[in-house]
């Protein structure tokens, strides 16, 4: 099966999105579907508040590995094996 997610569609496949991305009243927490075992910080450097320093602060309390990825980066997971495909900028955090 192939699943493709972009932006929040990618984040929802992870175990947690992090408190920084929970901005709706009454949310019970930052837990998501947990299809993969890492979290994603999308749009690295695309917005003023999406710098690598912001991503590092975001990842500090997640308790799972995380990737900060820009618009030219994708992550594939095949049979549990994670591969970053990129012509841009990305960093593994945690």
PyMOL CGO cylinders between C-alpha atoms (Angstrom):
from pymol import cmd
from pymol.cgo import CYLINDER

trace = [
    CYLINDER, 0.00, 0.00, 0.00, 1.25, 3.49, -0.78, 0.3, 1, 1, 1, 1, 1, 1,
    CYLINDER, 1.25, 3.49, -0.78, 0.27, 6.44, 1.40, 0.3, 1, 1, 1, 1, 1, 1,
    CYLINDER, 0.27, 6.44, 1.40, 1.31, 9.98, 0.57, 0.3, 1, 1, 1, 1, 1, 1,
    CYLINDER, 1.31, 9.98, 0.57, 1.00, 12.90, 2.93, 0.3, 1, 1, 1, 1, 1, 1,
    CYLINDER, 1.00, 12.90, 2.93, 1.96, 16.53, 2.56, 0.3, 1, 1, 1, 1, 1, 1,
    CYLINDER, 1.96, 16.53, 2.56, 2.38, 18.98, 5.42, 0.3, 1, 1, 1, 1, 1, 1,
    CYLINDER, 2.38, 18.98, 5.42, -0.18, 18.10, 8.12, 0.3, 1, 1, 1, 1, 1, 1,
    CYLINDER, -0.18, 18.10, 8.12, -1.07, 14.99, 6.11, 0.3, 1, 1, 1, 1, 1, 1,
    CYLINDER, -1.07, 14.99, 6.11, 2.45, 13.74, 6.81, 0.3, 1, 1, 1, 1, 1, 1,
    CYLINDER, 2.45, 13.74, 6.81, 2.42, 14.80, 10.43, 0.3, 1, 1, 1, 1, 1, 1,
    CYLINDER, 2.42, 14.80, 10.43, -0.77, 12.88, 11.21, 0.3, 1, 1, 1, 1, 1, 1,
    CYLINDER, -0.77, 12.88, 11.21, 0.97, 9.61, 10.29, 0.3, 1, 1, 1, 1, 1, 1,
    CYLINDER, 0.97, 9.61, 10.29, 3.49, 10.08, 13.12, 0.3, 1, 1, 1, 1, 1, 1,
    CYLINDER, 3.49, 10.08, 13.12, 3.05, 9.29, 16.84, 0.3, 1, 1, 1, 1, 1, 1,
    CYLINDER, 3.05, 9.29, 16.84, 3.07, 12.97, 17.92, 0.3, 1, 1, 1, 1, 1, 1,
    CYLINDER, 3.07, 12.97, 17.92, 2.87, 16.40, 16.29, 0.3, 1, 1, 1, 1, 1, 1,
    CYLINDER, 2.87, 16.40, 16.29, 4.24, 18.27, 19.29, 0.3, 1, 1, 1, 1, 1, 1,
    CYLINDER, 4.24, 18.27, 19.29, 2.52, 20.89, 21.43, 0.3, 1, 1, 1, 1, 1, 1,
    CYLINDER, 2.52, 20.89, 21.43, 3.62, 23.71, 19.10, 0.3, 1, 1, 1, 1, 1, 1,
    CYLINDER, 3.62, 23.71, 19.10, 1.29, 22.41, 16.40, 0.3, 1, 1, 1, 1, 1, 1,
    CYLINDER, 1.29, 22.41, 16.40, -1.77, 21.88, 18.64, 0.3, 1, 1, 1, 1, 1, 1,
    CYLINDER, -1.77, 21.88, 18.64, -3.65, 25.13, 18.33, 0.3, 1, 1, 1, 1, 1, 1,
    CYLINDER, -3.65, 25.13, 18.33, -7.31, 24.19, 18.62, 0.3, 1, 1, 1, 1, 1, 1,
    CYLINDER, -7.31, 24.19, 18.62, -9.30, 24.51, 21.86, 0.3, 1, 1, 1, 1, 1, 1,
    CYLINDER, -9.30, 24.51, 21.86, -10.14, 21.30, 23.65, 0.3, 1, 1, 1, 1, 1, 1,
    CYLINDER, -10.14, 21.30, 23.65, -7.51, 19.15, 21.95, 0.3, 1, 1, 1, 1, 1, 1,
    CYLINDER, -7.51, 19.15, 21.95, -6.78, 16.19, 24.25, 0.3, 1, 1, 1, 1, 1, 1,
    CYLINDER, -6.78, 16.19, 24.25, -3.06, 16.24, 23.41, 0.3, 1, 1, 1, 1, 1, 1,
    CYLINDER, -3.06, 16.24, 23.41, -0.66, 15.99, 20.49, 0.3, 1, 1, 1, 1, 1, 1,
    CYLINDER, -0.66, 15.99, 20.49, -0.96, 12.26, 19.79, 0.3, 1, 1, 1, 1, 1, 1,
    CYLINDER, -0.96, 12.26, 19.79, -1.68, 11.18, 16.22, 0.3, 1, 1, 1, 1, 1, 1,
    CYLINDER, -1.68, 11.18, 16.22, -2.01, 7.91, 14.27, 0.3, 1, 1, 1, 1, 1, 1,
    CYLINDER, -2.01, 7.91, 14.27, 1.47, 6.48, 14.91, 0.3, 1, 1, 1, 1, 1, 1,
    CYLINDER, 1.47, 6.48, 14.91, 1.78, 4.68, 11.57, 0.3, 1, 1, 1, 1, 1, 1,
    CYLINDER, 1.78, 4.68, 11.57, 5.51, 5.50, 11.59, 0.3, 1, 1, 1, 1, 1, 1,
    CYLINDER, 5.51, 5.50, 11.59, 7.74, 5.78, 14.66, 0.3, 1, 1, 1, 1, 1, 1,
    CYLINDER, 7.74, 5.78, 14.66, 9.12, 9.27, 14.07, 0.3, 1, 1, 1, 1, 1, 1,
    CYLINDER, 9.12, 9.27, 14.07, 7.70, 12.79, 13.92, 0.3, 1, 1, 1, 1, 1, 1,
    CYLINDER, 7.70, 12.79, 13.92, 7.92, 15.36, 11.12, 0.3, 1, 1, 1, 1, 1, 1,
    CYLINDER, 7.92, 15.36, 11.12, 8.52, 19.11, 11.21, 0.3, 1, 1, 1, 1, 1, 1,
    CYLINDER, 8.52, 19.11, 11.21, 7.51, 20.20, 7.67, 0.3, 1, 1, 1, 1, 1, 1,
    CYLINDER, 7.51, 20.20, 7.67, 8.29, 23.35, 5.69, 0.3, 1, 1, 1, 1, 1, 1,
    CYLINDER, 8.29, 23.35, 5.69, 11.77, 23.86, 7.16, 0.3, 1, 1, 1, 1, 1, 1,
    CYLINDER, 11.77, 23.86, 7.16, 12.85, 27.47, 6.40, 0.3, 1, 1, 1, 1, 1, 1,
    CYLINDER, 12.85, 27.47, 6.40, 9.67, 28.15, 4.38, 0.3, 1, 1, 1, 1, 1, 1,
    CYLINDER, 9.67, 28.15, 4.38, 8.20, 30.45, 7.06, 0.3, 1, 1, 1, 1, 1, 1,
    CYLINDER, 8.20, 30.45, 7.06, 9.79, 32.77, 9.64, 0.3, 1, 1, 1, 1, 1, 1,
    CYLINDER, 9.79, 32.77, 9.64, 8.86, 30.42, 12.52, 0.3, 1, 1, 1, 1, 1, 1,
    CYLINDER, 8.86, 30.42, 12.52, 10.08, 27.25, 10.80, 0.3, 1, 1, 1, 1, 1, 1,
    CYLINDER, 10.08, 27.25, 10.80, 13.82, 27.55, 11.27, 0.3, 1, 1, 1, 1, 1, 1,
    CYLINDER, 13.82, 27.55, 11.27, 16.13, 24.75, 12.33, 0.3, 1, 1, 1, 1, 1, 1,
    CYLINDER, 16.13, 24.75, 12.33, 16.30, 26.32, 15.81, 0.3, 1, 1, 1, 1, 1, 1,
    CYLINDER, 16.30, 26.32, 15.81, 12.48, 26.20, 16.00, 0.3, 1, 1, 1, 1, 1, 1,
    CYLINDER, 12.48, 26.20, 16.00, 12.56, 22.54, 14.91, 0.3, 1, 1, 1, 1, 1, 1,
    CYLINDER, 12.56, 22.54, 14.91, 15.16, 21.68, 17.54, 0.3, 1, 1, 1, 1, 1, 1,
    CYLINDER, 15.16, 21.68, 17.54, 13.05, 23.28, 20.30, 0.3, 1, 1, 1, 1, 1, 1,
    CYLINDER, 13.05, 23.28, 20.30, 9.95, 21.46, 18.97, 0.3, 1, 1, 1, 1, 1, 1,
    CYLINDER, 9.95, 21.46, 18.97, 11.72, 18.06, 18.95, 0.3, 1, 1, 1, 1, 1, 1,
    CYLINDER, 11.72, 18.06, 18.95, 13.29, 18.38, 22.40, 0.3, 1, 1, 1, 1, 1, 1,
    CYLINDER, 13.29, 18.38, 22.40, 10.27, 17.00, 24.29, 0.3, 1, 1, 1, 1, 1, 1,
    CYLINDER, 10.27, 17.00, 24.29, 8.81, 14.58, 21.75, 0.3, 1, 1, 1, 1, 1, 1,
    CYLINDER, 8.81, 14.58, 21.75, 10.49, 11.42, 23.01, 0.3, 1, 1, 1, 1, 1, 1,
    CYLINDER, 10.49, 11.42, 23.01, 10.69, 10.01, 19.47, 0.3, 1, 1, 1, 1, 1, 1,
    CYLINDER, 10.69, 10.01, 19.47, 13.10, 10.59, 16.59, 0.3, 1, 1, 1, 1, 1, 1,
    CYLINDER, 13.10, 10.59, 16.59, 12.07, 13.45, 14.32, 0.3, 1, 1, 1, 1, 1, 1,
    CYLINDER, 12.07, 13.45, 14.32, 12.93, 14.93, 10.96, 0.3, 1, 1, 1, 1, 1, 1,
    CYLINDER, 12.93, 14.93, 10.96, 12.87, 18.59, 9.98, 0.3, 1, 1, 1, 1, 1, 1,
    CYLINDER, 12.87, 18.59, 9.98, 12.33, 18.67, 6.21, 0.3, 1, 1, 1, 1, 1, 1,
    CYLINDER, 12.33, 18.67, 6.21, 12.02, 21.38, 3.58, 0.3, 1, 1, 1, 1, 1, 1,
    CYLINDER, 12.02, 21.38, 3.58, 9.89, 21.54, 0.46, 0.3, 1, 1, 1, 1, 1, 1,
    CYLINDER, 9.89, 21.54, 0.46, 12.36, 19.49, -1.61, 0.3, 1, 1, 1, 1, 1, 1,
    CYLINDER, 12.36, 19.49, -1.61, 12.46, 16.57, 0.80, 0.3, 1, 1, 1, 1, 1, 1,
    CYLINDER, 12.46, 16.57, 0.80, 10.42, 13.38, 1.17, 0.3, 1, 1, 1, 1, 1, 1,
    CYLINDER, 10.42, 13.38, 1.17, 10.63, 10.44, 3.54, 0.3, 1, 1, 1, 1, 1, 1,
    CYLINDER, 10.63, 10.44, 3.54, 9.92, 6.90, 2.41, 0.3, 1, 1, 1, 1, 1, 1,
    CYLINDER, 9.92, 6.90, 2.41, 9.23, 3.99, 4.73, 0.3, 1, 1, 1, 1, 1, 1,
    CYLINDER, 9.23, 3.99, 4.73, 9.30, 0.52, 3.22, 0.3, 1, 1, 1, 1, 1, 1,
    CYLINDER, 9.30, 0.52, 3.22, 8.98, -2.47, 5.52, 0.3, 1, 1, 1, 1, 1, 1,
    CYLINDER, 8.98, -2.47, 5.52, 10.11, -0.30, 8.44, 0.3, 1, 1, 1, 1, 1, 1,
    CYLINDER, 10.11, -0.30, 8.44, 13.20, 1.01, 6.65, 0.3, 1, 1, 1, 1, 1, 1,
    CYLINDER, 13.20, 1.01, 6.65, 13.30, 4.83, 6.61, 0.3, 1, 1, 1, 1, 1, 1,
    CYLINDER, 13.30, 4.83, 6.61, 14.97, 6.71, 3.77, 0.3, 1, 1, 1, 1, 1, 1,
    CYLINDER, 14.97, 6.71, 3.77, 15.19, 10.45, 3.22, 0.3, 1, 1, 1, 1, 1, 1,
    CYLINDER, 15.19, 10.45, 3.22, 14.99, 11.53, -0.42, 0.3, 1, 1, 1, 1, 1, 1,
    CYLINDER, 14.99, 11.53, -0.42, 16.09, 15.11, -0.85, 0.3, 1, 1, 1, 1, 1, 1,
    CYLINDER, 16.09, 15.11, -0.85, 17.47, 17.76, -3.12, 0.3, 1, 1, 1, 1, 1, 1,
    CYLINDER, 17.47, 17.76, -3.12, 17.00, 20.28, -0.33, 0.3, 1, 1, 1, 1, 1, 1,
    CYLINDER, 17.00, 20.28, -0.33, 17.64, 20.65, 3.37, 0.3, 1, 1, 1, 1, 1, 1,
    CYLINDER, 17.64, 20.65, 3.37, 16.72, 18.21, 6.13, 0.3, 1, 1, 1, 1, 1, 1,
    CYLINDER, 16.72, 18.21, 6.13, 17.96, 17.20, 9.56, 0.3, 1, 1, 1, 1, 1, 1,
    CYLINDER, 17.96, 17.20, 9.56, 17.30, 14.22, 11.79, 0.3, 1, 1, 1, 1, 1, 1,
    CYLINDER, 17.30, 14.22, 11.79, 16.53, 15.34, 15.34, 0.3, 1, 1, 1, 1, 1, 1,
    CYLINDER, 16.53, 15.34, 15.34, 16.59, 13.15, 18.43, 0.3, 1, 1, 1, 1, 1, 1,
]
cmd.load_cgo(trace, "trace")
